[in-house]
Amino acid sequence: MAILASTMLPEALVLDVPEIDSQHEDIFFQIESLKESCLESNALPVAAIDRLLASLATHFATEERLAREAGIYFSDHEQQHRDSLAAIKRATHGVQQGTRDVFCLLRYLECWFERHITDADRPLAERLNRTPAFRPARPDAAREFRYLVA
């Protein structure tokens, strides 16, 4: 039976940049789904982690594009993206090799993502929202997303 899940992104992490907020929402949903799957199987589903890594890469590219379009210096944040993906891939590899606990990885992902939004993405969003040339399509669009869960 399919259920309709409401938004998972905590209100405190909404940045009022619809494209970024909707991607954050999707990533939060993927992390929650990954947690549920791991609880059921006590294993890391490779396809799900691959989708999460792809979503993160797409999200990082979106932020980089928006910053570039707004003329915002982004090299330090961009380096954080590269470092984060490398760390997540290392941790994932550790789980797959049996040297790291899957639940350790899940806690890391959740904490890292919230911290990244708060410490790195919020300042970017504030600068984007102050940039006259940057005009989000609809400020409330990101909060309207709903996910169908099988």
C-alpha positions in Angstrom: 0.0 0.0 0.0 1.3 3.4 -0.9 1.3 6.3 1.6 1.6 10.0 1.0 4.4 11.5 3.2 4.3 15.2 3.9 7.5 17.3 3.8 10.4 16.0 5.9 12.6 19.0 5.7 12.5 20.7 9.1 11.1 24.3 8.9 14.3 25.6 10.5 16.3 24.3 7.5 14.1 25.9 4.8 16.2 28.5 3.0 13.6 30.2 0.8 15.4 29.2 -2.4 12.8 26.8 -4.0 15.3 24.9 -6.2 17.6 24.3 -3.2 14.8 23.6 -0.7 13.2 21.0 -3.0 16.5 19.2 -3.4 17.1 19.3 0.3 13.7 17.9 0.8 14.4 15.0 -1.6 17.8 14.3 0.0 16.2 14.2 3.5 13.5 11.8 2.1 16.3 9.6 0.7 18.2 9.5 4.0 15.0 8.6 5.9 14.2 5.9 3.3 17.7 4.6 3.6 17.4 4.4 7.4 14.2 2.5 7.1 15.7 0.0 4.6 18.8 -0.5 6.8 16.7 -1.1 9.9 14.8 -3.8 8.0 17.9 -5.5 6.5 20.8 -4.4 8.7 22.7 -3.8 5.4 23.4 -0.9 3.1 21.4 -1.1 -0.1 23.9 -0.2 -2.8 21.3 1.2 -5.2 19.9 3.5 -2.6 23.3 4.9 -1.6 24.2 5.4 -5.2 21.0 7.4 -5.8 21.8 9.5 -2.7 25.3 10.2 -3.9 23.9 11.1 -7.3 21.4 13.4 -5.7 24.1 15.1 -3.7 26.2 15.6 -6.7 23.3 17.1 -8.6 22.4 19.3 -5.6 26.0 20.6 -5.3 26.1 21.4 -9.0 22.8 23.3 -8.6 24.3 25.4 -5.8 27.4 26.0 -7.8 25.4 27.1 -10.8 23.2 29.5 -8.8 26.2 31.0 -7.1 28.0 31.5 -10.4 24.8 33.0 -12.0 24.5 35.5 -9.0 28.2 36.3 -9.2 28.9 34.9 -5.7 32.4 33.7 -4.8 32.0 30.0 -4.1 35.4 28.3 -4.2 35.4 27.5 -0.4 31.9 26.1 -0.5 32.7 24.1 -3.7 35.7 22.6 -1.9 33.4 21.6 1.0 31.2 19.8 -1.6 34.2 17.8 -3.0 35.4 17.0 0.5 31.9 15.9 1.6 31.3 13.6 -1.3 34.8 12.0 -0.8 34.1 11.5 2.9 30.7 9.9 2.3 32.1 7.6 -0.4 34.9 6.6 2.0 32.4 5.9 4.7 30.1 4.0 2.3 33.1 1.9 1.1 33.9 1.1 4.8 30.4 -0.2 5.3 30.6 -2.3 2.2 33.9 -3.7 3.3 32.6 -4.5 6.8 35.0 -2.1 8.5 32.3 0.5 9.4 28.8 0.0 10.9 25.9 1.0 8.6 24.2 2.8 11.4 27.3 4.9 12.1 27.1 5.9 8.4 23.4 6.8 8.7 24.0 9.0 11.8 26.9 10.7 10.0 24.8 11.4 6.9 21.9 12.9 8.8 24.1 15.1 11.1 26.4 16.1 8.2 23.5 17.1 6.0 21.8 19.3 8.6 25.1 20.9 9.5 25.9 21.6 5.9 22.6 23.3 5.3 23.0 25.4 8.5 26.7 26.3 8.1 27.2 26.5 4.4 23.9 26.6 2.5 22.2 29.2 4.7 24.8 31.9 4.1 24.6 31.1 0.3 20.8 31.4 0.4 21.0 34.6 2.2 23.4 36.0 -0.4 21.2 34.7 -3.2 18.1 36.2 -1.7 19.8 39.6 -1.4 21.1 39.5 -5.0 18.7 41.7 -7.2 19.3 39.6 -10.3 18.3 36.4 -8.5 14.5 35.8 -8.6 13.2 32.5 -7.5 10.2 31.3 -9.6 7.9 30.9 -6.6 9.1 31.4 -3.0 6.6 28.8 -1.6 7.2 26.1 -4.3 9.7 24.0 -2.2 7.2 23.4 0.6 4.6 21.9 -1.7 6.5 18.7 -2.5 5.0 15.4 -1.5 6.5 12.0 -1.9 4.7 8.8 -2.8 6.2 6.0 -0.7 5.7 2.4 -1.7 
